[in-house]
């Protein structure tokens, strides 16, 4: 089990990786501090304001994770 905190962020229509509950649950088994955020509005380019309508929410989630771990 990994002791290093991990935050996986993906978009619901992400084409490069799996972004679903099964992936989240299976990964969490191997990571002690696993955090997961799935954007229901975006796909692959989560921090690009021209592509992702909730880019600021994604950035805020990442910043909060870094500040609190």
PQR file with spaces between the fields and no chain letter, atoms N, CA, C, O and H, PARSE charges and radii, in Angstrom:
ATOM       1  N    UNK     1       0.847   -1.177    0.000 -0.4000 1.5000
ATOM       2  CA   UNK     1       0.000    0.000    0.000 -0.0000 2.0000
ATOM       3  C    UNK     1       0.894    1.242    0.000  0.5500 1.7000
ATOM       4  O    UNK     1       1.882    1.310    0.731 -0.5500 1.4000
ATOM       5  N    UNK     2       0.542    2.192   -0.807 -0.4000 1.5000
ATOM       6  CA   UNK     2       1.300    3.442   -0.895 -0.0000 2.0000
ATOM       7  C    UNK     2       0.971    4.345    0.284  0.5500 1.7000
ATOM       8  O    UNK     2      -0.196    4.524    0.630 -0.5500 1.4000
ATOM       9  H    UNK     2      -0.261    2.137   -1.401  0.4000 1.0000
ATOM      10  N    UNK     3       1.982    4.901    0.886 -0.4000 1.5000
ATOM      11  CA   UNK     3       1.798    5.848    1.983 -0.0000 2.0000
ATOM      12  C    UNK     3       1.754    7.282    1.478  0.5500 1.7000
ATOM      13  O    UNK     3       1.471    8.203    2.244 -0.5500 1.4000
ATOM      14  H    UNK     3       2.930    4.756    0.604  0.4000 1.0000
ATOM      15  N    UNK     4       2.032    7.474    0.202 -0.4000 1.5000
ATOM      16  CA   UNK     4       2.082    8.795   -0.396 -0.0000 2.0000
ATOM      17  C    UNK     4       0.676    9.221   -0.796  0.5500 1.7000
ATOM      18  O    UNK     4       0.003    8.474   -1.506 -0.5500 1.4000
ATOM      19  H    UNK     4       2.263    6.726   -0.420  0.4000 1.0000
ATOM      20  N    UNK     5       0.199   10.404   -0.365 -0.4000 1.5000
ATOM      21  CA   UNK     5      -1.150   10.833   -0.736 -0.0000 2.0000
ATOM      22  C    UNK     5      -1.268   11.067   -2.243  0.5500 1.7000
ATOM      23  O    UNK     5      -0.385   11.651   -2.871 -0.5500 1.4000
ATOM      24  H    UNK     5       0.746   11.010    0.213  0.4000 1.0000
ATOM      25  N    UNK     6      -2.368   10.600   -2.795 -0.4000 1.5000
ATOM      26  CA   UNK     6      -2.610   10.687   -4.232 -0.0000 2.0000
ATOM      27  C    UNK     6      -3.964   11.345   -4.476  0.5500 1.7000
ATOM      28  O    UNK     6      -4.948   11.037   -3.802 -0.5500 1.4000
ATOM      29  H    UNK     6      -3.085   10.125   -2.285  0.4000 1.0000
ATOM      30  N    UNK     7      -4.000   12.247   -5.440 -0.4000 1.5000
ATOM      31  CA   UNK     7      -5.281   12.788   -5.891 -0.0000 2.0000
ATOM      32  C    UNK     7      -5.367   12.558   -7.389  0.5500 1.7000
ATOM      33  O    UNK     7      -4.540   13.050   -8.157 -0.5500 1.4000
ATOM      34  H    UNK     7      -3.201   12.497   -5.987  0.4000 1.0000
ATOM      35  N    UNK     8      -6.367   11.815   -7.786 -0.4000 1.5000
ATOM      36  CA   UNK     8      -6.590   11.546   -9.199 -0.0000 2.0000
ATOM      37  C    UNK     8      -7.744   12.430   -9.652  0.5500 1.7000
ATOM      38  O    UNK     8      -8.831   12.390   -9.075 -0.5500 1.4000
ATOM      39  H    UNK     8      -7.039   11.416   -7.162  0.4000 1.0000
ATOM      40  N    UNK     9      -7.505   13.222  -10.679 -0.4000 1.5000
ATOM      41  CA   UNK     9      -8.504   14.140  -11.211 -0.0000 2.0000
ATOM      42  C    UNK     9      -8.730   13.782  -12.669  0.5500 1.7000
ATOM      43  O    UNK     9      -7.779   13.668  -13.443 -0.5500 1.4000
ATOM      44  H    UNK     9      -6.622   13.255  -11.147  0.4000 1.0000
ATOM      45  N    UNK    10      -9.975   13.606  -13.036 -0.4000 1.5000
ATOM      46  CA   UNK    10     -10.274   13.289  -14.429 -0.0000 2.0000
ATOM      47  C    UNK    10     -11.649   13.815  -14.802  0.5500 1.7000
ATOM      48  O    UNK    10     -12.464   14.154  -13.945 -0.5500 1.4000
ATOM      49  H    UNK    10     -10.747   13.698  -12.407  0.4000 1.0000
ATOM      50  N    UNK    11     -11.876   13.872  -16.078 -0.4000 1.5000
ATOM      51  CA   UNK    11     -13.167   14.306  -16.589 -0.0000 2.0000
ATOM      52  C    UNK    11     -14.015   13.117  -16.983  0.5500 1.7000
ATOM      53  O    UNK    11     -13.493   12.062  -17.344 -0.5500 1.4000
ATOM      54  H    UNK    11     -11.214   13.597  -16.775  0.4000 1.0000
ATOM      55  N    UNK    12     -15.303   13.285  -16.914 -0.4000 1.5000
ATOM      56  CA   UNK    12     -16.217   12.180  -17.184 -0.0000 2.0000
ATOM      57  C    UNK    12     -16.077   11.659  -18.615  0.5500 1.7000
ATOM      58  O    UNK    12     -16.314   10.478  -18.869 -0.5500 1.4000
ATOM      59  H    UNK    12     -15.727   14.142  -16.621  0.4000 1.0000
ATOM      60  N    UNK    13     -15.701   12.514  -19.534 -0.4000 1.5000
ATOM      61  CA   UNK    13     -15.524   12.058  -20.909 -0.0000 2.0000
ATOM      62  C    UNK    13     -14.043   11.975  -21.283  0.5500 1.7000
ATOM      63  O    UNK    13     -13.675   12.152  -22.445 -0.5500 1.4000
ATOM      64  H    UNK    13     -15.509   13.473  -19.328  0.4000 1.0000
ATOM      65  N    UNK    14     -13.215   11.709  -20.301 -0.4000 1.5000
ATOM      66  CA   UNK    14     -11.773   11.600  -20.507 -0.0000 2.0000
ATOM      67  C    UNK    14     -11.488   10.410  -21.412  0.5500 1.7000
ATOM      68  O    UNK    14     -11.958    9.304  -21.145 -0.5500 1.4000
ATOM      69  H    UNK    14     -13.514   11.565  -19.357  0.4000 1.0000
ATOM      70  N    UNK    15     -10.738   10.620  -22.461 -0.4000 1.5000
ATOM      71  CA   UNK    15     -10.496    9.555  -23.435 -0.0000 2.0000
ATOM      72  C    UNK    15      -9.208    8.772  -23.179  0.5500 1.7000
ATOM      73  O    UNK    15      -9.027    7.699  -23.755 -0.5500 1.4000
ATOM      74  H    UNK    15     -10.357   11.519  -22.678  0.4000 1.0000
ATOM      75  N    UNK    16      -8.318    9.275  -22.338 -0.4000 1.5000
ATOM      76  CA   UNK    16      -7.028    8.618  -22.148 -0.0000 2.0000
ATOM      77  C    UNK    16      -7.017    7.633  -20.989  0.5500 1.7000
ATOM      78  O    UNK    16      -6.261    6.662  -21.023 -0.5500 1.4000
ATOM      79  H    UNK    16      -8.465   10.147  -21.870  0.4000 1.0000
ATOM      80  N    UNK    17      -7.819    7.849  -19.985 -0.4000 1.5000
ATOM      81  CA   UNK    17      -7.844    6.996  -18.794 -0.0000 2.0000
ATOM      82  C    UNK    17      -9.270    6.622  -18.441  0.5500 1.7000
ATOM      83  O    UNK    17     -10.233    7.221  -18.920 -0.5500 1.4000
ATOM      84  H    UNK    17      -8.433    8.637  -19.957  0.4000 1.0000
ATOM      85  N    UNK    18      -9.374    5.629  -17.604 -0.4000 1.5000
ATOM      86  CA   UNK    18     -10.681    5.275  -17.061 -0.0000 2.0000
ATOM      87  C    UNK    18     -11.032    6.295  -15.986  0.5500 1.7000
ATOM      88  O    UNK    18     -10.195    6.640  -15.152 -0.5500 1.4000
ATOM      89  H    UNK    18      -8.592    5.142  -17.216  0.4000 1.0000
ATOM      90  N    UNK    19     -12.219    6.756  -16.005 -0.4000 1.5000
ATOM      91  CA   UNK    19     -12.681    7.704  -14.985 -0.0000 2.0000
ATOM      92  C    UNK    19     -14.049    7.235  -14.534  0.5500 1.7000
ATOM      93  O    UNK    19     -15.072    7.826  -14.879 -0.5500 1.4000
ATOM      94  H    UNK    19     -12.899    6.476  -16.682  0.4000 1.0000
ATOM      95  N    UNK    20     -14.050    6.169  -13.761 -0.4000 1.5000
ATOM      96  CA   UNK    20     -15.320    5.629  -13.305 -0.0000 2.0000
ATOM      97  C    UNK    20     -15.182    5.100  -11.878  0.5500 1.7000
ATOM      98  O    UNK    20     -14.086    5.069  -11.318 -0.5500 1.4000
ATOM      99  H    UNK    20     -13.219    5.689  -13.481  0.4000 1.0000
ATOM     100  N    UNK    21     -16.285    4.693  -11.314 -0.4000 1.5000
ATOM     101  CA   UNK    21     -16.287    4.236   -9.924 -0.0000 2.0000
ATOM     102  C    UNK    21     -15.435    2.989   -9.724  0.5500 1.7000
ATOM     103  O    UNK    21     -14.777    2.852   -8.693 -0.5500 1.4000
ATOM     104  H    UNK    21     -17.175    4.718  -11.769  0.4000 1.0000
ATOM     105  N    UNK    22     -15.438    2.087  -10.685 -0.4000 1.5000
ATOM     106  CA   UNK    22     -14.630    0.869  -10.562 -0.0000 2.0000
ATOM     107  C    UNK    22     -13.146    1.212  -10.467  0.5500 1.7000
ATOM     108  O    UNK    22     -12.445    0.694   -9.597 -0.5500 1.4000
ATOM     109  H    UNK    22     -15.973    2.198  -11.523  0.4000 1.0000
ATOM     110  N    UNK    23     -12.668    2.072  -11.346 -0.4000 1.5000
ATOM     111  CA   UNK    23     -11.266    2.498  -11.315 -0.0000 2.0000
ATOM     112  C    UNK    23     -10.944    3.151   -9.972  0.5500 1.7000
ATOM     113  O    UNK    23      -9.929    2.838   -9.349 -0.5500 1.4000
ATOM     114  H    UNK    23     -13.237    2.492  -12.053  0.4000 1.0000
ATOM     115  N    UNK    24     -11.813    4.057   -9.532 -0.4000 1.5000
ATOM     116  CA   UNK    24     -11.598    4.743   -8.262 -0.0000 2.0000
ATOM     117  C    UNK    24     -11.493    3.744   -7.118  0.5500 1.7000
ATOM     118  O    UNK    24     -10.554    3.811   -6.324 -0.5500 1.4000
ATOM     119  H    UNK    24     -12.638    4.310  -10.038  0.4000 1.0000
ATOM     120  N    UNK    25     -12.435    2.827   -7.025 -0.4000 1.5000
ATOM     121  CA   UNK    25     -12.472    1.878   -5.915 -0.0000 2.0000
ATOM     122  C    UNK    25     -11.280    0.924   -5.928  0.5500 1.7000
ATOM     123  O    UNK    25     -10.719    0.617   -4.876 -0.5500 1.4000
ATOM     124  H    UNK    25     -13.197    2.772   -7.670  0.4000 1.0000
ATOM     125  N    UNK    26     -10.894    0.458   -7.100 -0.4000 1.5000
ATOM     126  CA   UNK    26      -9.757   -0.456   -7.187 -0.0000 2.0000
ATOM     127  C    UNK    26      -8.444    0.250   -6.843  0.5500 1.7000
ATOM     128  O    UNK    26      -7.594   -0.328   -6.166 -0.5500 1.4000
ATOM     129  H    UNK    26     -11.350    0.707   -7.955  0.4000 1.0000
ATOM     130  N    UNK    27      -8.273    1.470   -7.294 -0.4000 1.5000
ATOM     131  CA   UNK    27      -7.055    2.224   -6.984 -0.0000 2.0000
ATOM     132  C    UNK    27      -6.979    2.530   -5.495  0.5500 1.7000
ATOM     133  O    UNK    27      -5.909    2.443   -4.894 -0.5500 1.4000
ATOM     134  H    UNK    27      -8.964    1.939   -7.844  0.4000 1.0000
ATOM     135  N    UNK    28      -8.094    2.883   -4.909 -0.4000 1.5000
ATOM     136  CA   UNK    28      -8.128    3.230   -3.483 -0.0000 2.0000
ATOM     137  C    UNK    28      -7.672    2.071   -2.590  0.5500 1.7000
ATOM     138  O    UNK    28      -7.220    2.298   -1.468 -0.5500 1.4000
ATOM     139  H    UNK    28      -8.964    2.954   -5.397  0.4000 1.0000
ATOM     140  N    UNK    29      -7.786    0.862   -3.069 -0.4000 1.5000
ATOM     141  CA   UNK    29      -7.334   -0.302   -2.292 -0.0000 2.0000
ATOM     142  C    UNK    29      -5.821   -0.293   -2.071  0.5500 1.7000
ATOM     143  O    UNK    29      -5.326   -0.899   -1.121 -0.5500 1.4000
ATOM     144  H    UNK    29      -8.154    0.678   -3.981  0.4000 1.0000
ATOM     145  N    UNK    30      -5.091    0.395   -2.948 -0.4000 1.5000
ATOM     146  CA   UNK    30      -3.627    0.367   -2.911 -0.0000 2.0000
ATOM     147  C    UNK    30      -2.995    1.658   -2.409  0.5500 1.7000
ATOM     148  O    UNK    30      -1.773    1.750   -2.300 -0.5500 1.4000
ATOM     149  H    UNK    30      -5.494    0.887   -3.720  0.4000 1.0000
ATOM     150  N    UNK    31      -3.814    2.646   -2.106 -0.4000 1.5000
ATOM     151  CA   UNK    31      -3.306    3.948   -1.696 -0.0000 2.0000
ATOM     152  C    UNK    31      -3.987    4.339   -0.387  0.5500 1.7000
ATOM     153  O    UNK    31      -5.212    4.436   -0.314 -0.5500 1.4000
ATOM     154  H    UNK    31      -4.807    2.571   -2.195  0.4000 1.0000
ATOM     155  N    UNK    32      -3.178    4.560    0.638 -0.4000 1.5000
ATOM     156  CA   UNK    32      -3.735    4.875    1.954 -0.0000 2.0000
ATOM     157  C    UNK    32      -4.538    6.170    1.938  0.5500 1.7000
ATOM     158  O    UNK    32      -5.653    6.215    2.457 -0.5500 1.4000
ATOM     159  H    UNK    32      -2.183    4.481    0.579  0.4000 1.0000
ATOM     160  N    UNK    33      -3.984    7.211    1.351 -0.4000 1.5000
ATOM     161  CA   UNK    33      -4.659    8.512    1.272 -0.0000 2.0000
ATOM     162  C    UNK    33      -5.003    8.810   -0.186  0.5500 1.7000
ATOM     163  O    UNK    33      -4.312    9.576   -0.857 -0.5500 1.4000
ATOM     164  H    UNK    33      -3.078    7.174    0.929  0.4000 1.0000
ATOM     165  N    UNK    34      -6.071    8.198   -0.658 -0.4000 1.5000
ATOM     166  CA   UNK    34      -6.485    8.356   -2.051 -0.0000 2.0000
ATOM     167  C    UNK    34      -7.632    9.357   -2.128  0.5500 1.7000
ATOM     168  O    UNK    34      -8.659    9.204   -1.466 -0.5500 1.4000
ATOM     169  H    UNK    34      -6.633    7.576   -0.113  0.4000 1.0000
ATOM     170  N    UNK    35      -7.433   10.376   -2.945 -0.4000 1.5000
ATOM     171  CA   UNK    35      -8.469   11.397   -3.158 -0.0000 2.0000
ATOM     172  C    UNK    35      -8.799   11.394   -4.644  0.5500 1.7000
ATOM     173  O    UNK    35      -7.923   11.207   -5.488 -0.5500 1.4000
ATOM     174  H    UNK    35      -6.598   10.500   -3.483  0.4000 1.0000
ATOM     175  N    UNK    36     -10.064   11.601   -4.946 -0.4000 1.5000
ATOM     176  CA   UNK    36     -10.534   11.452   -6.321 -0.0000 2.0000
ATOM     177  C    UNK    36     -11.532   12.562   -6.627  0.5500 1.7000
ATOM     178  O    UNK    36     -12.440   12.834   -5.842 -0.5500 1.4000
ATOM     179  H    UNK    36     -10.775   11.753   -4.260  0.4000 1.0000
ATOM     180  N    UNK    37     -11.351   13.185   -7.758 -0.4000 1.5000
ATOM     181  CA   UNK    37     -12.322   14.174   -8.214 -0.0000 2.0000
ATOM     182  C    UNK    37     -12.623   13.933   -9.684  0.5500 1.7000
ATOM     183  O    UNK    37     -11.719   13.885  -10.518 -0.5500 1.4000
ATOM     184  H    UNK    37     -10.614   12.963   -8.396  0.4000 1.0000
ATOM     185  N    UNK    38     -13.892   13.784   -9.984 -0.4000 1.5000
ATOM     186  CA   UNK    38     -14.324   13.587  -11.363 -0.0000 2.0000
ATOM     187  C    UNK    38     -15.196   14.771  -11.772  0.5500 1.7000
ATOM     188  O    UNK    38     -16.221   15.054  -11.152 -0.5500 1.4000
ATOM     189  H    UNK    38     -14.626   13.823   -9.306  0.4000 1.0000
ATOM     190  N    UNK    39     -14.775   15.439  -12.807 -0.4000 1.5000
ATOM     191  CA   UNK    39     -15.553   16.542  -13.362 -0.0000 2.0000
ATOM     192  C    UNK    39     -16.623   15.972  -14.285  0.5500 1.7000
ATOM     193  O    UNK    39     -16.320   15.210  -15.204 -0.5500 1.4000
ATOM     194  H    UNK    39     -13.942   15.209  -13.311  0.4000 1.0000
ATOM     195  N    UNK    40     -17.855   16.339  -14.040 -0.4000 1.5000
ATOM     196  CA   UNK    40     -18.948   15.883  -14.894 -0.0000 2.0000
ATOM     197  C    UNK    40     -19.175   16.807  -16.083  0.5500 1.7000
ATOM     198  O    UNK    40     -20.048   16.550  -16.912 -0.5500 1.4000
ATOM     199  H    UNK    40     -18.102   16.958  -13.294  0.4000 1.0000
ATOM     200  N    UNK    41     -18.394   17.879  -16.170 -0.4000 1.5000
ATOM     201  CA   UNK    41     -18.554   18.853  -17.241 -0.0000 2.0000
ATOM     202  C    UNK    41     -17.416   18.834  -18.258  0.5500 1.7000
ATOM     203  O    UNK    41     -17.518   19.465  -19.310 -0.5500 1.4000
ATOM     204  H    UNK    41     -17.685   18.087  -15.496  0.4000 1.0000
ATOM     205  N    UNK    42     -16.342   18.121  -17.956 -0.4000 1.5000
ATOM     206  CA   UNK    42     -15.139   18.226  -18.789 -0.0000 2.0000
ATOM     207  C    UNK    42     -14.623   16.854  -19.191  0.5500 1.7000
ATOM     208  O    UNK    42     -15.021   15.820  -18.654 -0.5500 1.4000
ATOM     209  H    UNK    42     -16.259   17.608  -17.102  0.4000 1.0000
ATOM     210  N    UNK    43     -13.720   16.893  -20.158 -0.4000 1.5000
ATOM     211  CA   UNK    43     -13.083   15.673  -20.623 -0.0000 2.0000
ATOM     212  C    UNK    43     -11.631   15.639  -20.237  0.5500 1.7000
ATOM     213  O    UNK    43     -11.305   15.469  -19.063 -0.5500 1.4000
ATOM     214  H    UNK    43     -13.396   17.733  -20.594  0.4000 1.0000
ATOM     215  N    UNK    44     -10.753   15.797  -21.203 -0.4000 1.5000
ATOM     216  CA   UNK    44      -9.323   15.599  -20.982 -0.0000 2.0000
ATOM     217  C    UNK    44      -8.599   16.845  -20.460  0.5500 1.7000
ATOM     218  O    UNK    44      -7.761   16.720  -19.567 -0.5500 1.4000
ATOM     219  H    UNK    44     -11.019   15.934  -22.157  0.4000 1.0000
ATOM     220  N    UNK    45      -8.880   17.995  -20.963 -0.4000 1.5000
ATOM     221  CA   UNK    45      -8.112   19.212  -20.655 -0.0000 2.0000
ATOM     222  C    UNK    45      -8.784   19.993  -19.530  0.5500 1.7000
ATOM     223  O    UNK    45      -9.435   21.011  -19.767 -0.5500 1.4000
ATOM     224  H    UNK    45      -9.561   18.096  -21.688  0.4000 1.0000
ATOM     225  N    UNK    46      -8.619   19.506  -18.313 -0.4000 1.5000
ATOM     226  CA   UNK    46      -9.403   19.981  -17.168 -0.0000 2.0000
ATOM     227  C    UNK    46      -9.068   21.377  -16.666  0.5500 1.7000
ATOM     228  O    UNK    46      -9.902   21.993  -16.003 -0.5500 1.4000
ATOM     229  H    UNK    46      -8.090   18.679  -18.121  0.4000 1.0000
ATOM     230  N    UNK    47      -7.904   21.891  -16.950 -0.4000 1.5000
ATOM     231  CA   UNK    47      -7.551   23.221  -16.440 -0.0000 2.0000
ATOM     232  C    UNK    47      -7.462   24.260  -17.561  0.5500 1.7000
ATOM     233  O    UNK    47      -6.850   25.314  -17.389 -0.5500 1.4000
ATOM     234  H    UNK    47      -7.227   21.390  -17.489  0.4000 1.0000
ATOM     235  N    UNK    48      -8.055   23.965  -18.673 -0.4000 1.5000
ATOM     236  CA   UNK    48      -8.077   24.890  -19.805 -0.0000 2.0000
ATOM     237  C    UNK    48      -9.443   25.573  -19.857  0.5500 1.7000
ATOM     238  O    UNK    48     -10.447   24.918  -20.135 -0.5500 1.4000
ATOM     239  H    UNK    48      -8.552   23.109  -18.813  0.4000 1.0000
ATOM     240  N    UNK    49      -9.494   26.882  -19.592 -0.4000 1.5000
ATOM     241  CA   UNK    49     -10.792   27.569  -19.579 -0.0000 2.0000
ATOM     242  C    UNK    49     -11.518   27.538  -20.918  0.5500 1.7000
ATOM     243  O    UNK    49     -12.741   27.673  -20.954 -0.5500 1.4000
ATOM     244  H    UNK    49      -8.678   27.414  -19.366  0.4000 1.0000
ATOM     245  N    UNK    50     -10.799   27.365  -22.003 -0.4000 1.5000
ATOM     246  CA   UNK    50     -11.440   27.295  -23.307 -0.0000 2.0000
ATOM     247  C    UNK    50     -12.097   25.952  -23.589  0.5500 1.7000
ATOM     248  O    UNK    50     -12.883   25.822  -24.527 -0.5500 1.4000
ATOM     249  H    UNK    50      -9.806   27.255  -21.973  0.4000 1.0000
ATOM     250  N    UNK    51     -11.772   24.954  -22.774 -0.4000 1.5000
ATOM     251  CA   UNK    51     -12.267   23.599  -23.006 -0.0000 2.0000
ATOM     252  C    UNK    51     -13.154   23.107  -21.862  0.5500 1.7000
ATOM     253  O    UNK    51     -14.134   22.399  -22.094 -0.5500 1.4000
ATOM     254  H    UNK    51     -11.133   25.060  -22.012  0.4000 1.0000
ATOM     255  N    UNK    52     -12.814   23.478  -20.646 -0.4000 1.5000
ATOM     256  CA   UNK    52     -13.502   22.975  -19.456 -0.0000 2.0000
ATOM     257  C    UNK    52     -14.230   24.114  -18.753  0.5500 1.7000
ATOM     258  O    UNK    52     -13.600   25.056  -18.273 -0.5500 1.4000
ATOM     259  H    UNK    52     -12.018   24.053  -20.458  0.4000 1.0000
ATOM     260  N    UNK    53     -15.539   24.029  -18.695 -0.4000 1.5000
ATOM     261  CA   UNK    53     -16.328   25.096  -18.077 -0.0000 2.0000
ATOM     262  C    UNK    53     -16.123   25.198  -16.568  0.5500 1.7000
ATOM     263  O    UNK    53     -16.370   26.252  -15.982 -0.5500 1.4000
ATOM     264  H    UNK    53     -16.051   23.263  -19.085  0.4000 1.0000
ATOM     265  N    UNK    54     -15.682   24.133  -15.942 -0.4000 1.5000
ATOM     266  CA   UNK    54     -15.449   24.189  -14.495 -0.0000 2.0000
ATOM     267  C    UNK    54     -13.963   24.097  -14.151  0.5500 1.7000
ATOM     268  O    UNK    54     -13.584   23.514  -13.136 -0.5500 1.4000
ATOM     269  H    UNK    54     -15.482   23.276  -16.418  0.4000 1.0000
ATOM     270  N    UNK    55     -13.139   24.675  -15.001 -0.4000 1.5000
ATOM     271  CA   UNK    55     -11.685   24.630  -14.792 -0.0000 2.0000
ATOM     272  C    UNK    55     -11.285   25.208  -13.439  0.5500 1.7000
ATOM     273  O    UNK    55     -10.373   24.688  -12.797 -0.5500 1.4000
ATOM     274  H    UNK    55     -13.447   25.149  -15.826  0.4000 1.0000
ATOM     275  N    UNK    56     -11.946   26.268  -12.993 -0.4000 1.5000
ATOM     276  CA   UNK    56     -11.580   26.884  -11.711 -0.0000 2.0000
ATOM     277  C    UNK    56     -11.897   25.953  -10.546  0.5500 1.7000
ATOM     278  O    UNK    56     -11.156   25.921   -9.564 -0.5500 1.4000
ATOM     279  H    UNK    56     -12.687   26.691  -13.514  0.4000 1.0000
ATOM     280  N    UNK    57     -12.972   25.209  -10.641 -0.4000 1.5000
ATOM     281  CA   UNK    57     -13.300   24.224   -9.607 -0.0000 2.0000
ATOM     282  C    UNK    57     -12.218   23.160   -9.541  0.5500 1.7000
ATOM     283  O    UNK    57     -11.804   22.763   -8.452 -0.5500 1.4000
ATOM     284  H    UNK    57     -13.574   25.235  -11.439  0.4000 1.0000
ATOM     285  N    UNK    58     -11.763   22.701  -10.679 -0.4000 1.5000
ATOM     286  CA   UNK    58     -10.702   21.693  -10.731 -0.0000 2.0000
ATOM     287  C    UNK    58      -9.432   22.239  -10.090  0.5500 1.7000
ATOM     288  O    UNK    58      -8.806   21.556   -9.279 -0.5500 1.4000
ATOM     289  H    UNK    58     -12.099   23.024  -11.564  0.4000 1.0000
ATOM     290  N    UNK    59      -9.051   23.444  -10.438 -0.4000 1.5000
ATOM     291  CA   UNK    59      -7.857   24.075   -9.856 -0.0000 2.0000
ATOM     292  C    UNK    59      -8.013   24.223   -8.351  0.5500 1.7000
ATOM     293  O    UNK    59      -7.080   23.932   -7.602 -0.5500 1.4000
ATOM     294  H    UNK    59      -9.560   23.999  -11.097  0.4000 1.0000
ATOM     295  N    UNK    60      -9.172   24.668   -7.900 -0.4000 1.5000
ATOM     296  CA   UNK    60      -9.421   24.828   -6.466 -0.0000 2.0000
ATOM     297  C    UNK    60      -9.313   23.505   -5.718  0.5500 1.7000
ATOM     298  O    UNK    60      -8.772   23.463   -4.614 -0.5500 1.4000
ATOM     299  H    UNK    60      -9.930   24.904   -8.508  0.4000 1.0000
ATOM     300  N    UNK    61      -9.819   22.428   -6.304 -0.4000 1.5000
ATOM     301  CA   UNK    61      -9.726   21.103   -5.673 -0.0000 2.0000
ATOM     302  C    UNK    61      -8.265   20.671   -5.538  0.5500 1.7000
ATOM     303  O    UNK    61      -7.865   20.141   -4.501 -0.5500 1.4000
ATOM     304  H    UNK    61     -10.259   22.462   -7.201  0.4000 1.0000
ATOM     305  N    UNK    62      -7.480   20.895   -6.573 -0.4000 1.5000
ATOM     306  CA   UNK    62      -6.069   20.518   -6.539 -0.0000 2.0000
ATOM     307  C    UNK    62      -5.310   21.343   -5.500  0.5500 1.7000
ATOM     308  O    UNK    62      -4.533   20.793   -4.719 -0.5500 1.4000
ATOM     309  H    UNK    62      -7.804   21.326   -7.416  0.4000 1.0000
ATOM     310  N    UNK    63      -5.529   22.642   -5.487 -0.4000 1.5000
ATOM     311  CA   UNK    63      -4.858   23.521   -4.518 -0.0000 2.0000
ATOM     312  C    UNK    63      -5.237   23.121   -3.095  0.5500 1.7000
ATOM     313  O    UNK    63      -4.374   23.052   -2.220 -0.5500 1.4000
ATOM     314  H    UNK    63      -6.160   23.089   -6.121  0.4000 1.0000
ATOM     315  N    UNK    64      -6.505   22.861   -2.862 -0.4000 1.5000
ATOM     316  CA   UNK    64      -6.953   22.441   -1.527 -0.0000 2.0000
ATOM     317  C    UNK    64      -6.282   21.138   -1.100  0.5500 1.7000
ATOM     318  O    UNK    64      -5.866   20.998    0.050 -0.5500 1.4000
ATOM     319  H    UNK    64      -7.206   22.917   -3.573  0.4000 1.0000
ATOM     320  N    UNK    65      -6.178   20.195   -2.020 -0.4000 1.5000
ATOM     321  CA   UNK    65      -5.519   18.931   -1.722 -0.0000 2.0000
ATOM     322  C    UNK    65      -4.063   19.148   -1.315  0.5500 1.7000
ATOM     323  O    UNK    65      -3.599   18.581   -0.326 -0.5500 1.4000
ATOM     324  H    UNK    65      -6.517   20.309   -2.955  0.4000 1.0000
ATOM     325  N    UNK    66      -3.348   19.968   -2.080 -0.4000 1.5000
ATOM     326  CA   UNK    66      -1.931   20.228   -1.802 -0.0000 2.0000
ATOM     327  C    UNK    66      -1.782   20.950   -0.459  0.5500 1.7000
ATOM     328  O    UNK    66      -0.888   20.624    0.323 -0.5500 1.4000
ATOM     329  H    UNK    66      -3.725   20.428   -2.884  0.4000 1.0000
ATOM     330  N    UNK    67      -2.633   21.905   -0.195 -0.4000 1.5000
ATOM     331  CA   UNK    67      -2.541   22.669    1.060 -0.0000 2.0000
ATOM     332  C    UNK    67      -2.862   21.816    2.285  0.5500 1.7000
ATOM     333  O    UNK    67      -2.357   22.084    3.375 -0.5500 1.4000
ATOM     334  H    UNK    67      -3.359   22.169   -0.830  0.4000 1.0000
ATOM     335  N    UNK    68      -3.691   20.801    2.115 -0.4000 1.5000
ATOM     336  CA   UNK    68      -4.161   20.019    3.265 -0.0000 2.0000
ATOM     337  C    UNK    68      -3.476   18.667    3.438  0.5500 1.7000
ATOM     338  O    UNK    68      -3.852   17.891    4.317 -0.5500 1.4000
ATOM     339  H    UNK    68      -4.101   20.584    1.230  0.4000 1.0000
ATOM     340  N    UNK    69      -2.476   18.377    2.611 -0.4000 1.5000
ATOM     341  CA   UNK    69      -1.774   17.096    2.792 -0.0000 2.0000
ATOM     342  C    UNK    69      -0.338   17.325    3.198  0.5500 1.7000
ATOM     343  O    UNK    69       0.408   16.366    3.395 -0.5500 1.4000
ATOM     344  H    UNK    69      -2.170   19.006    1.897  0.4000 1.0000
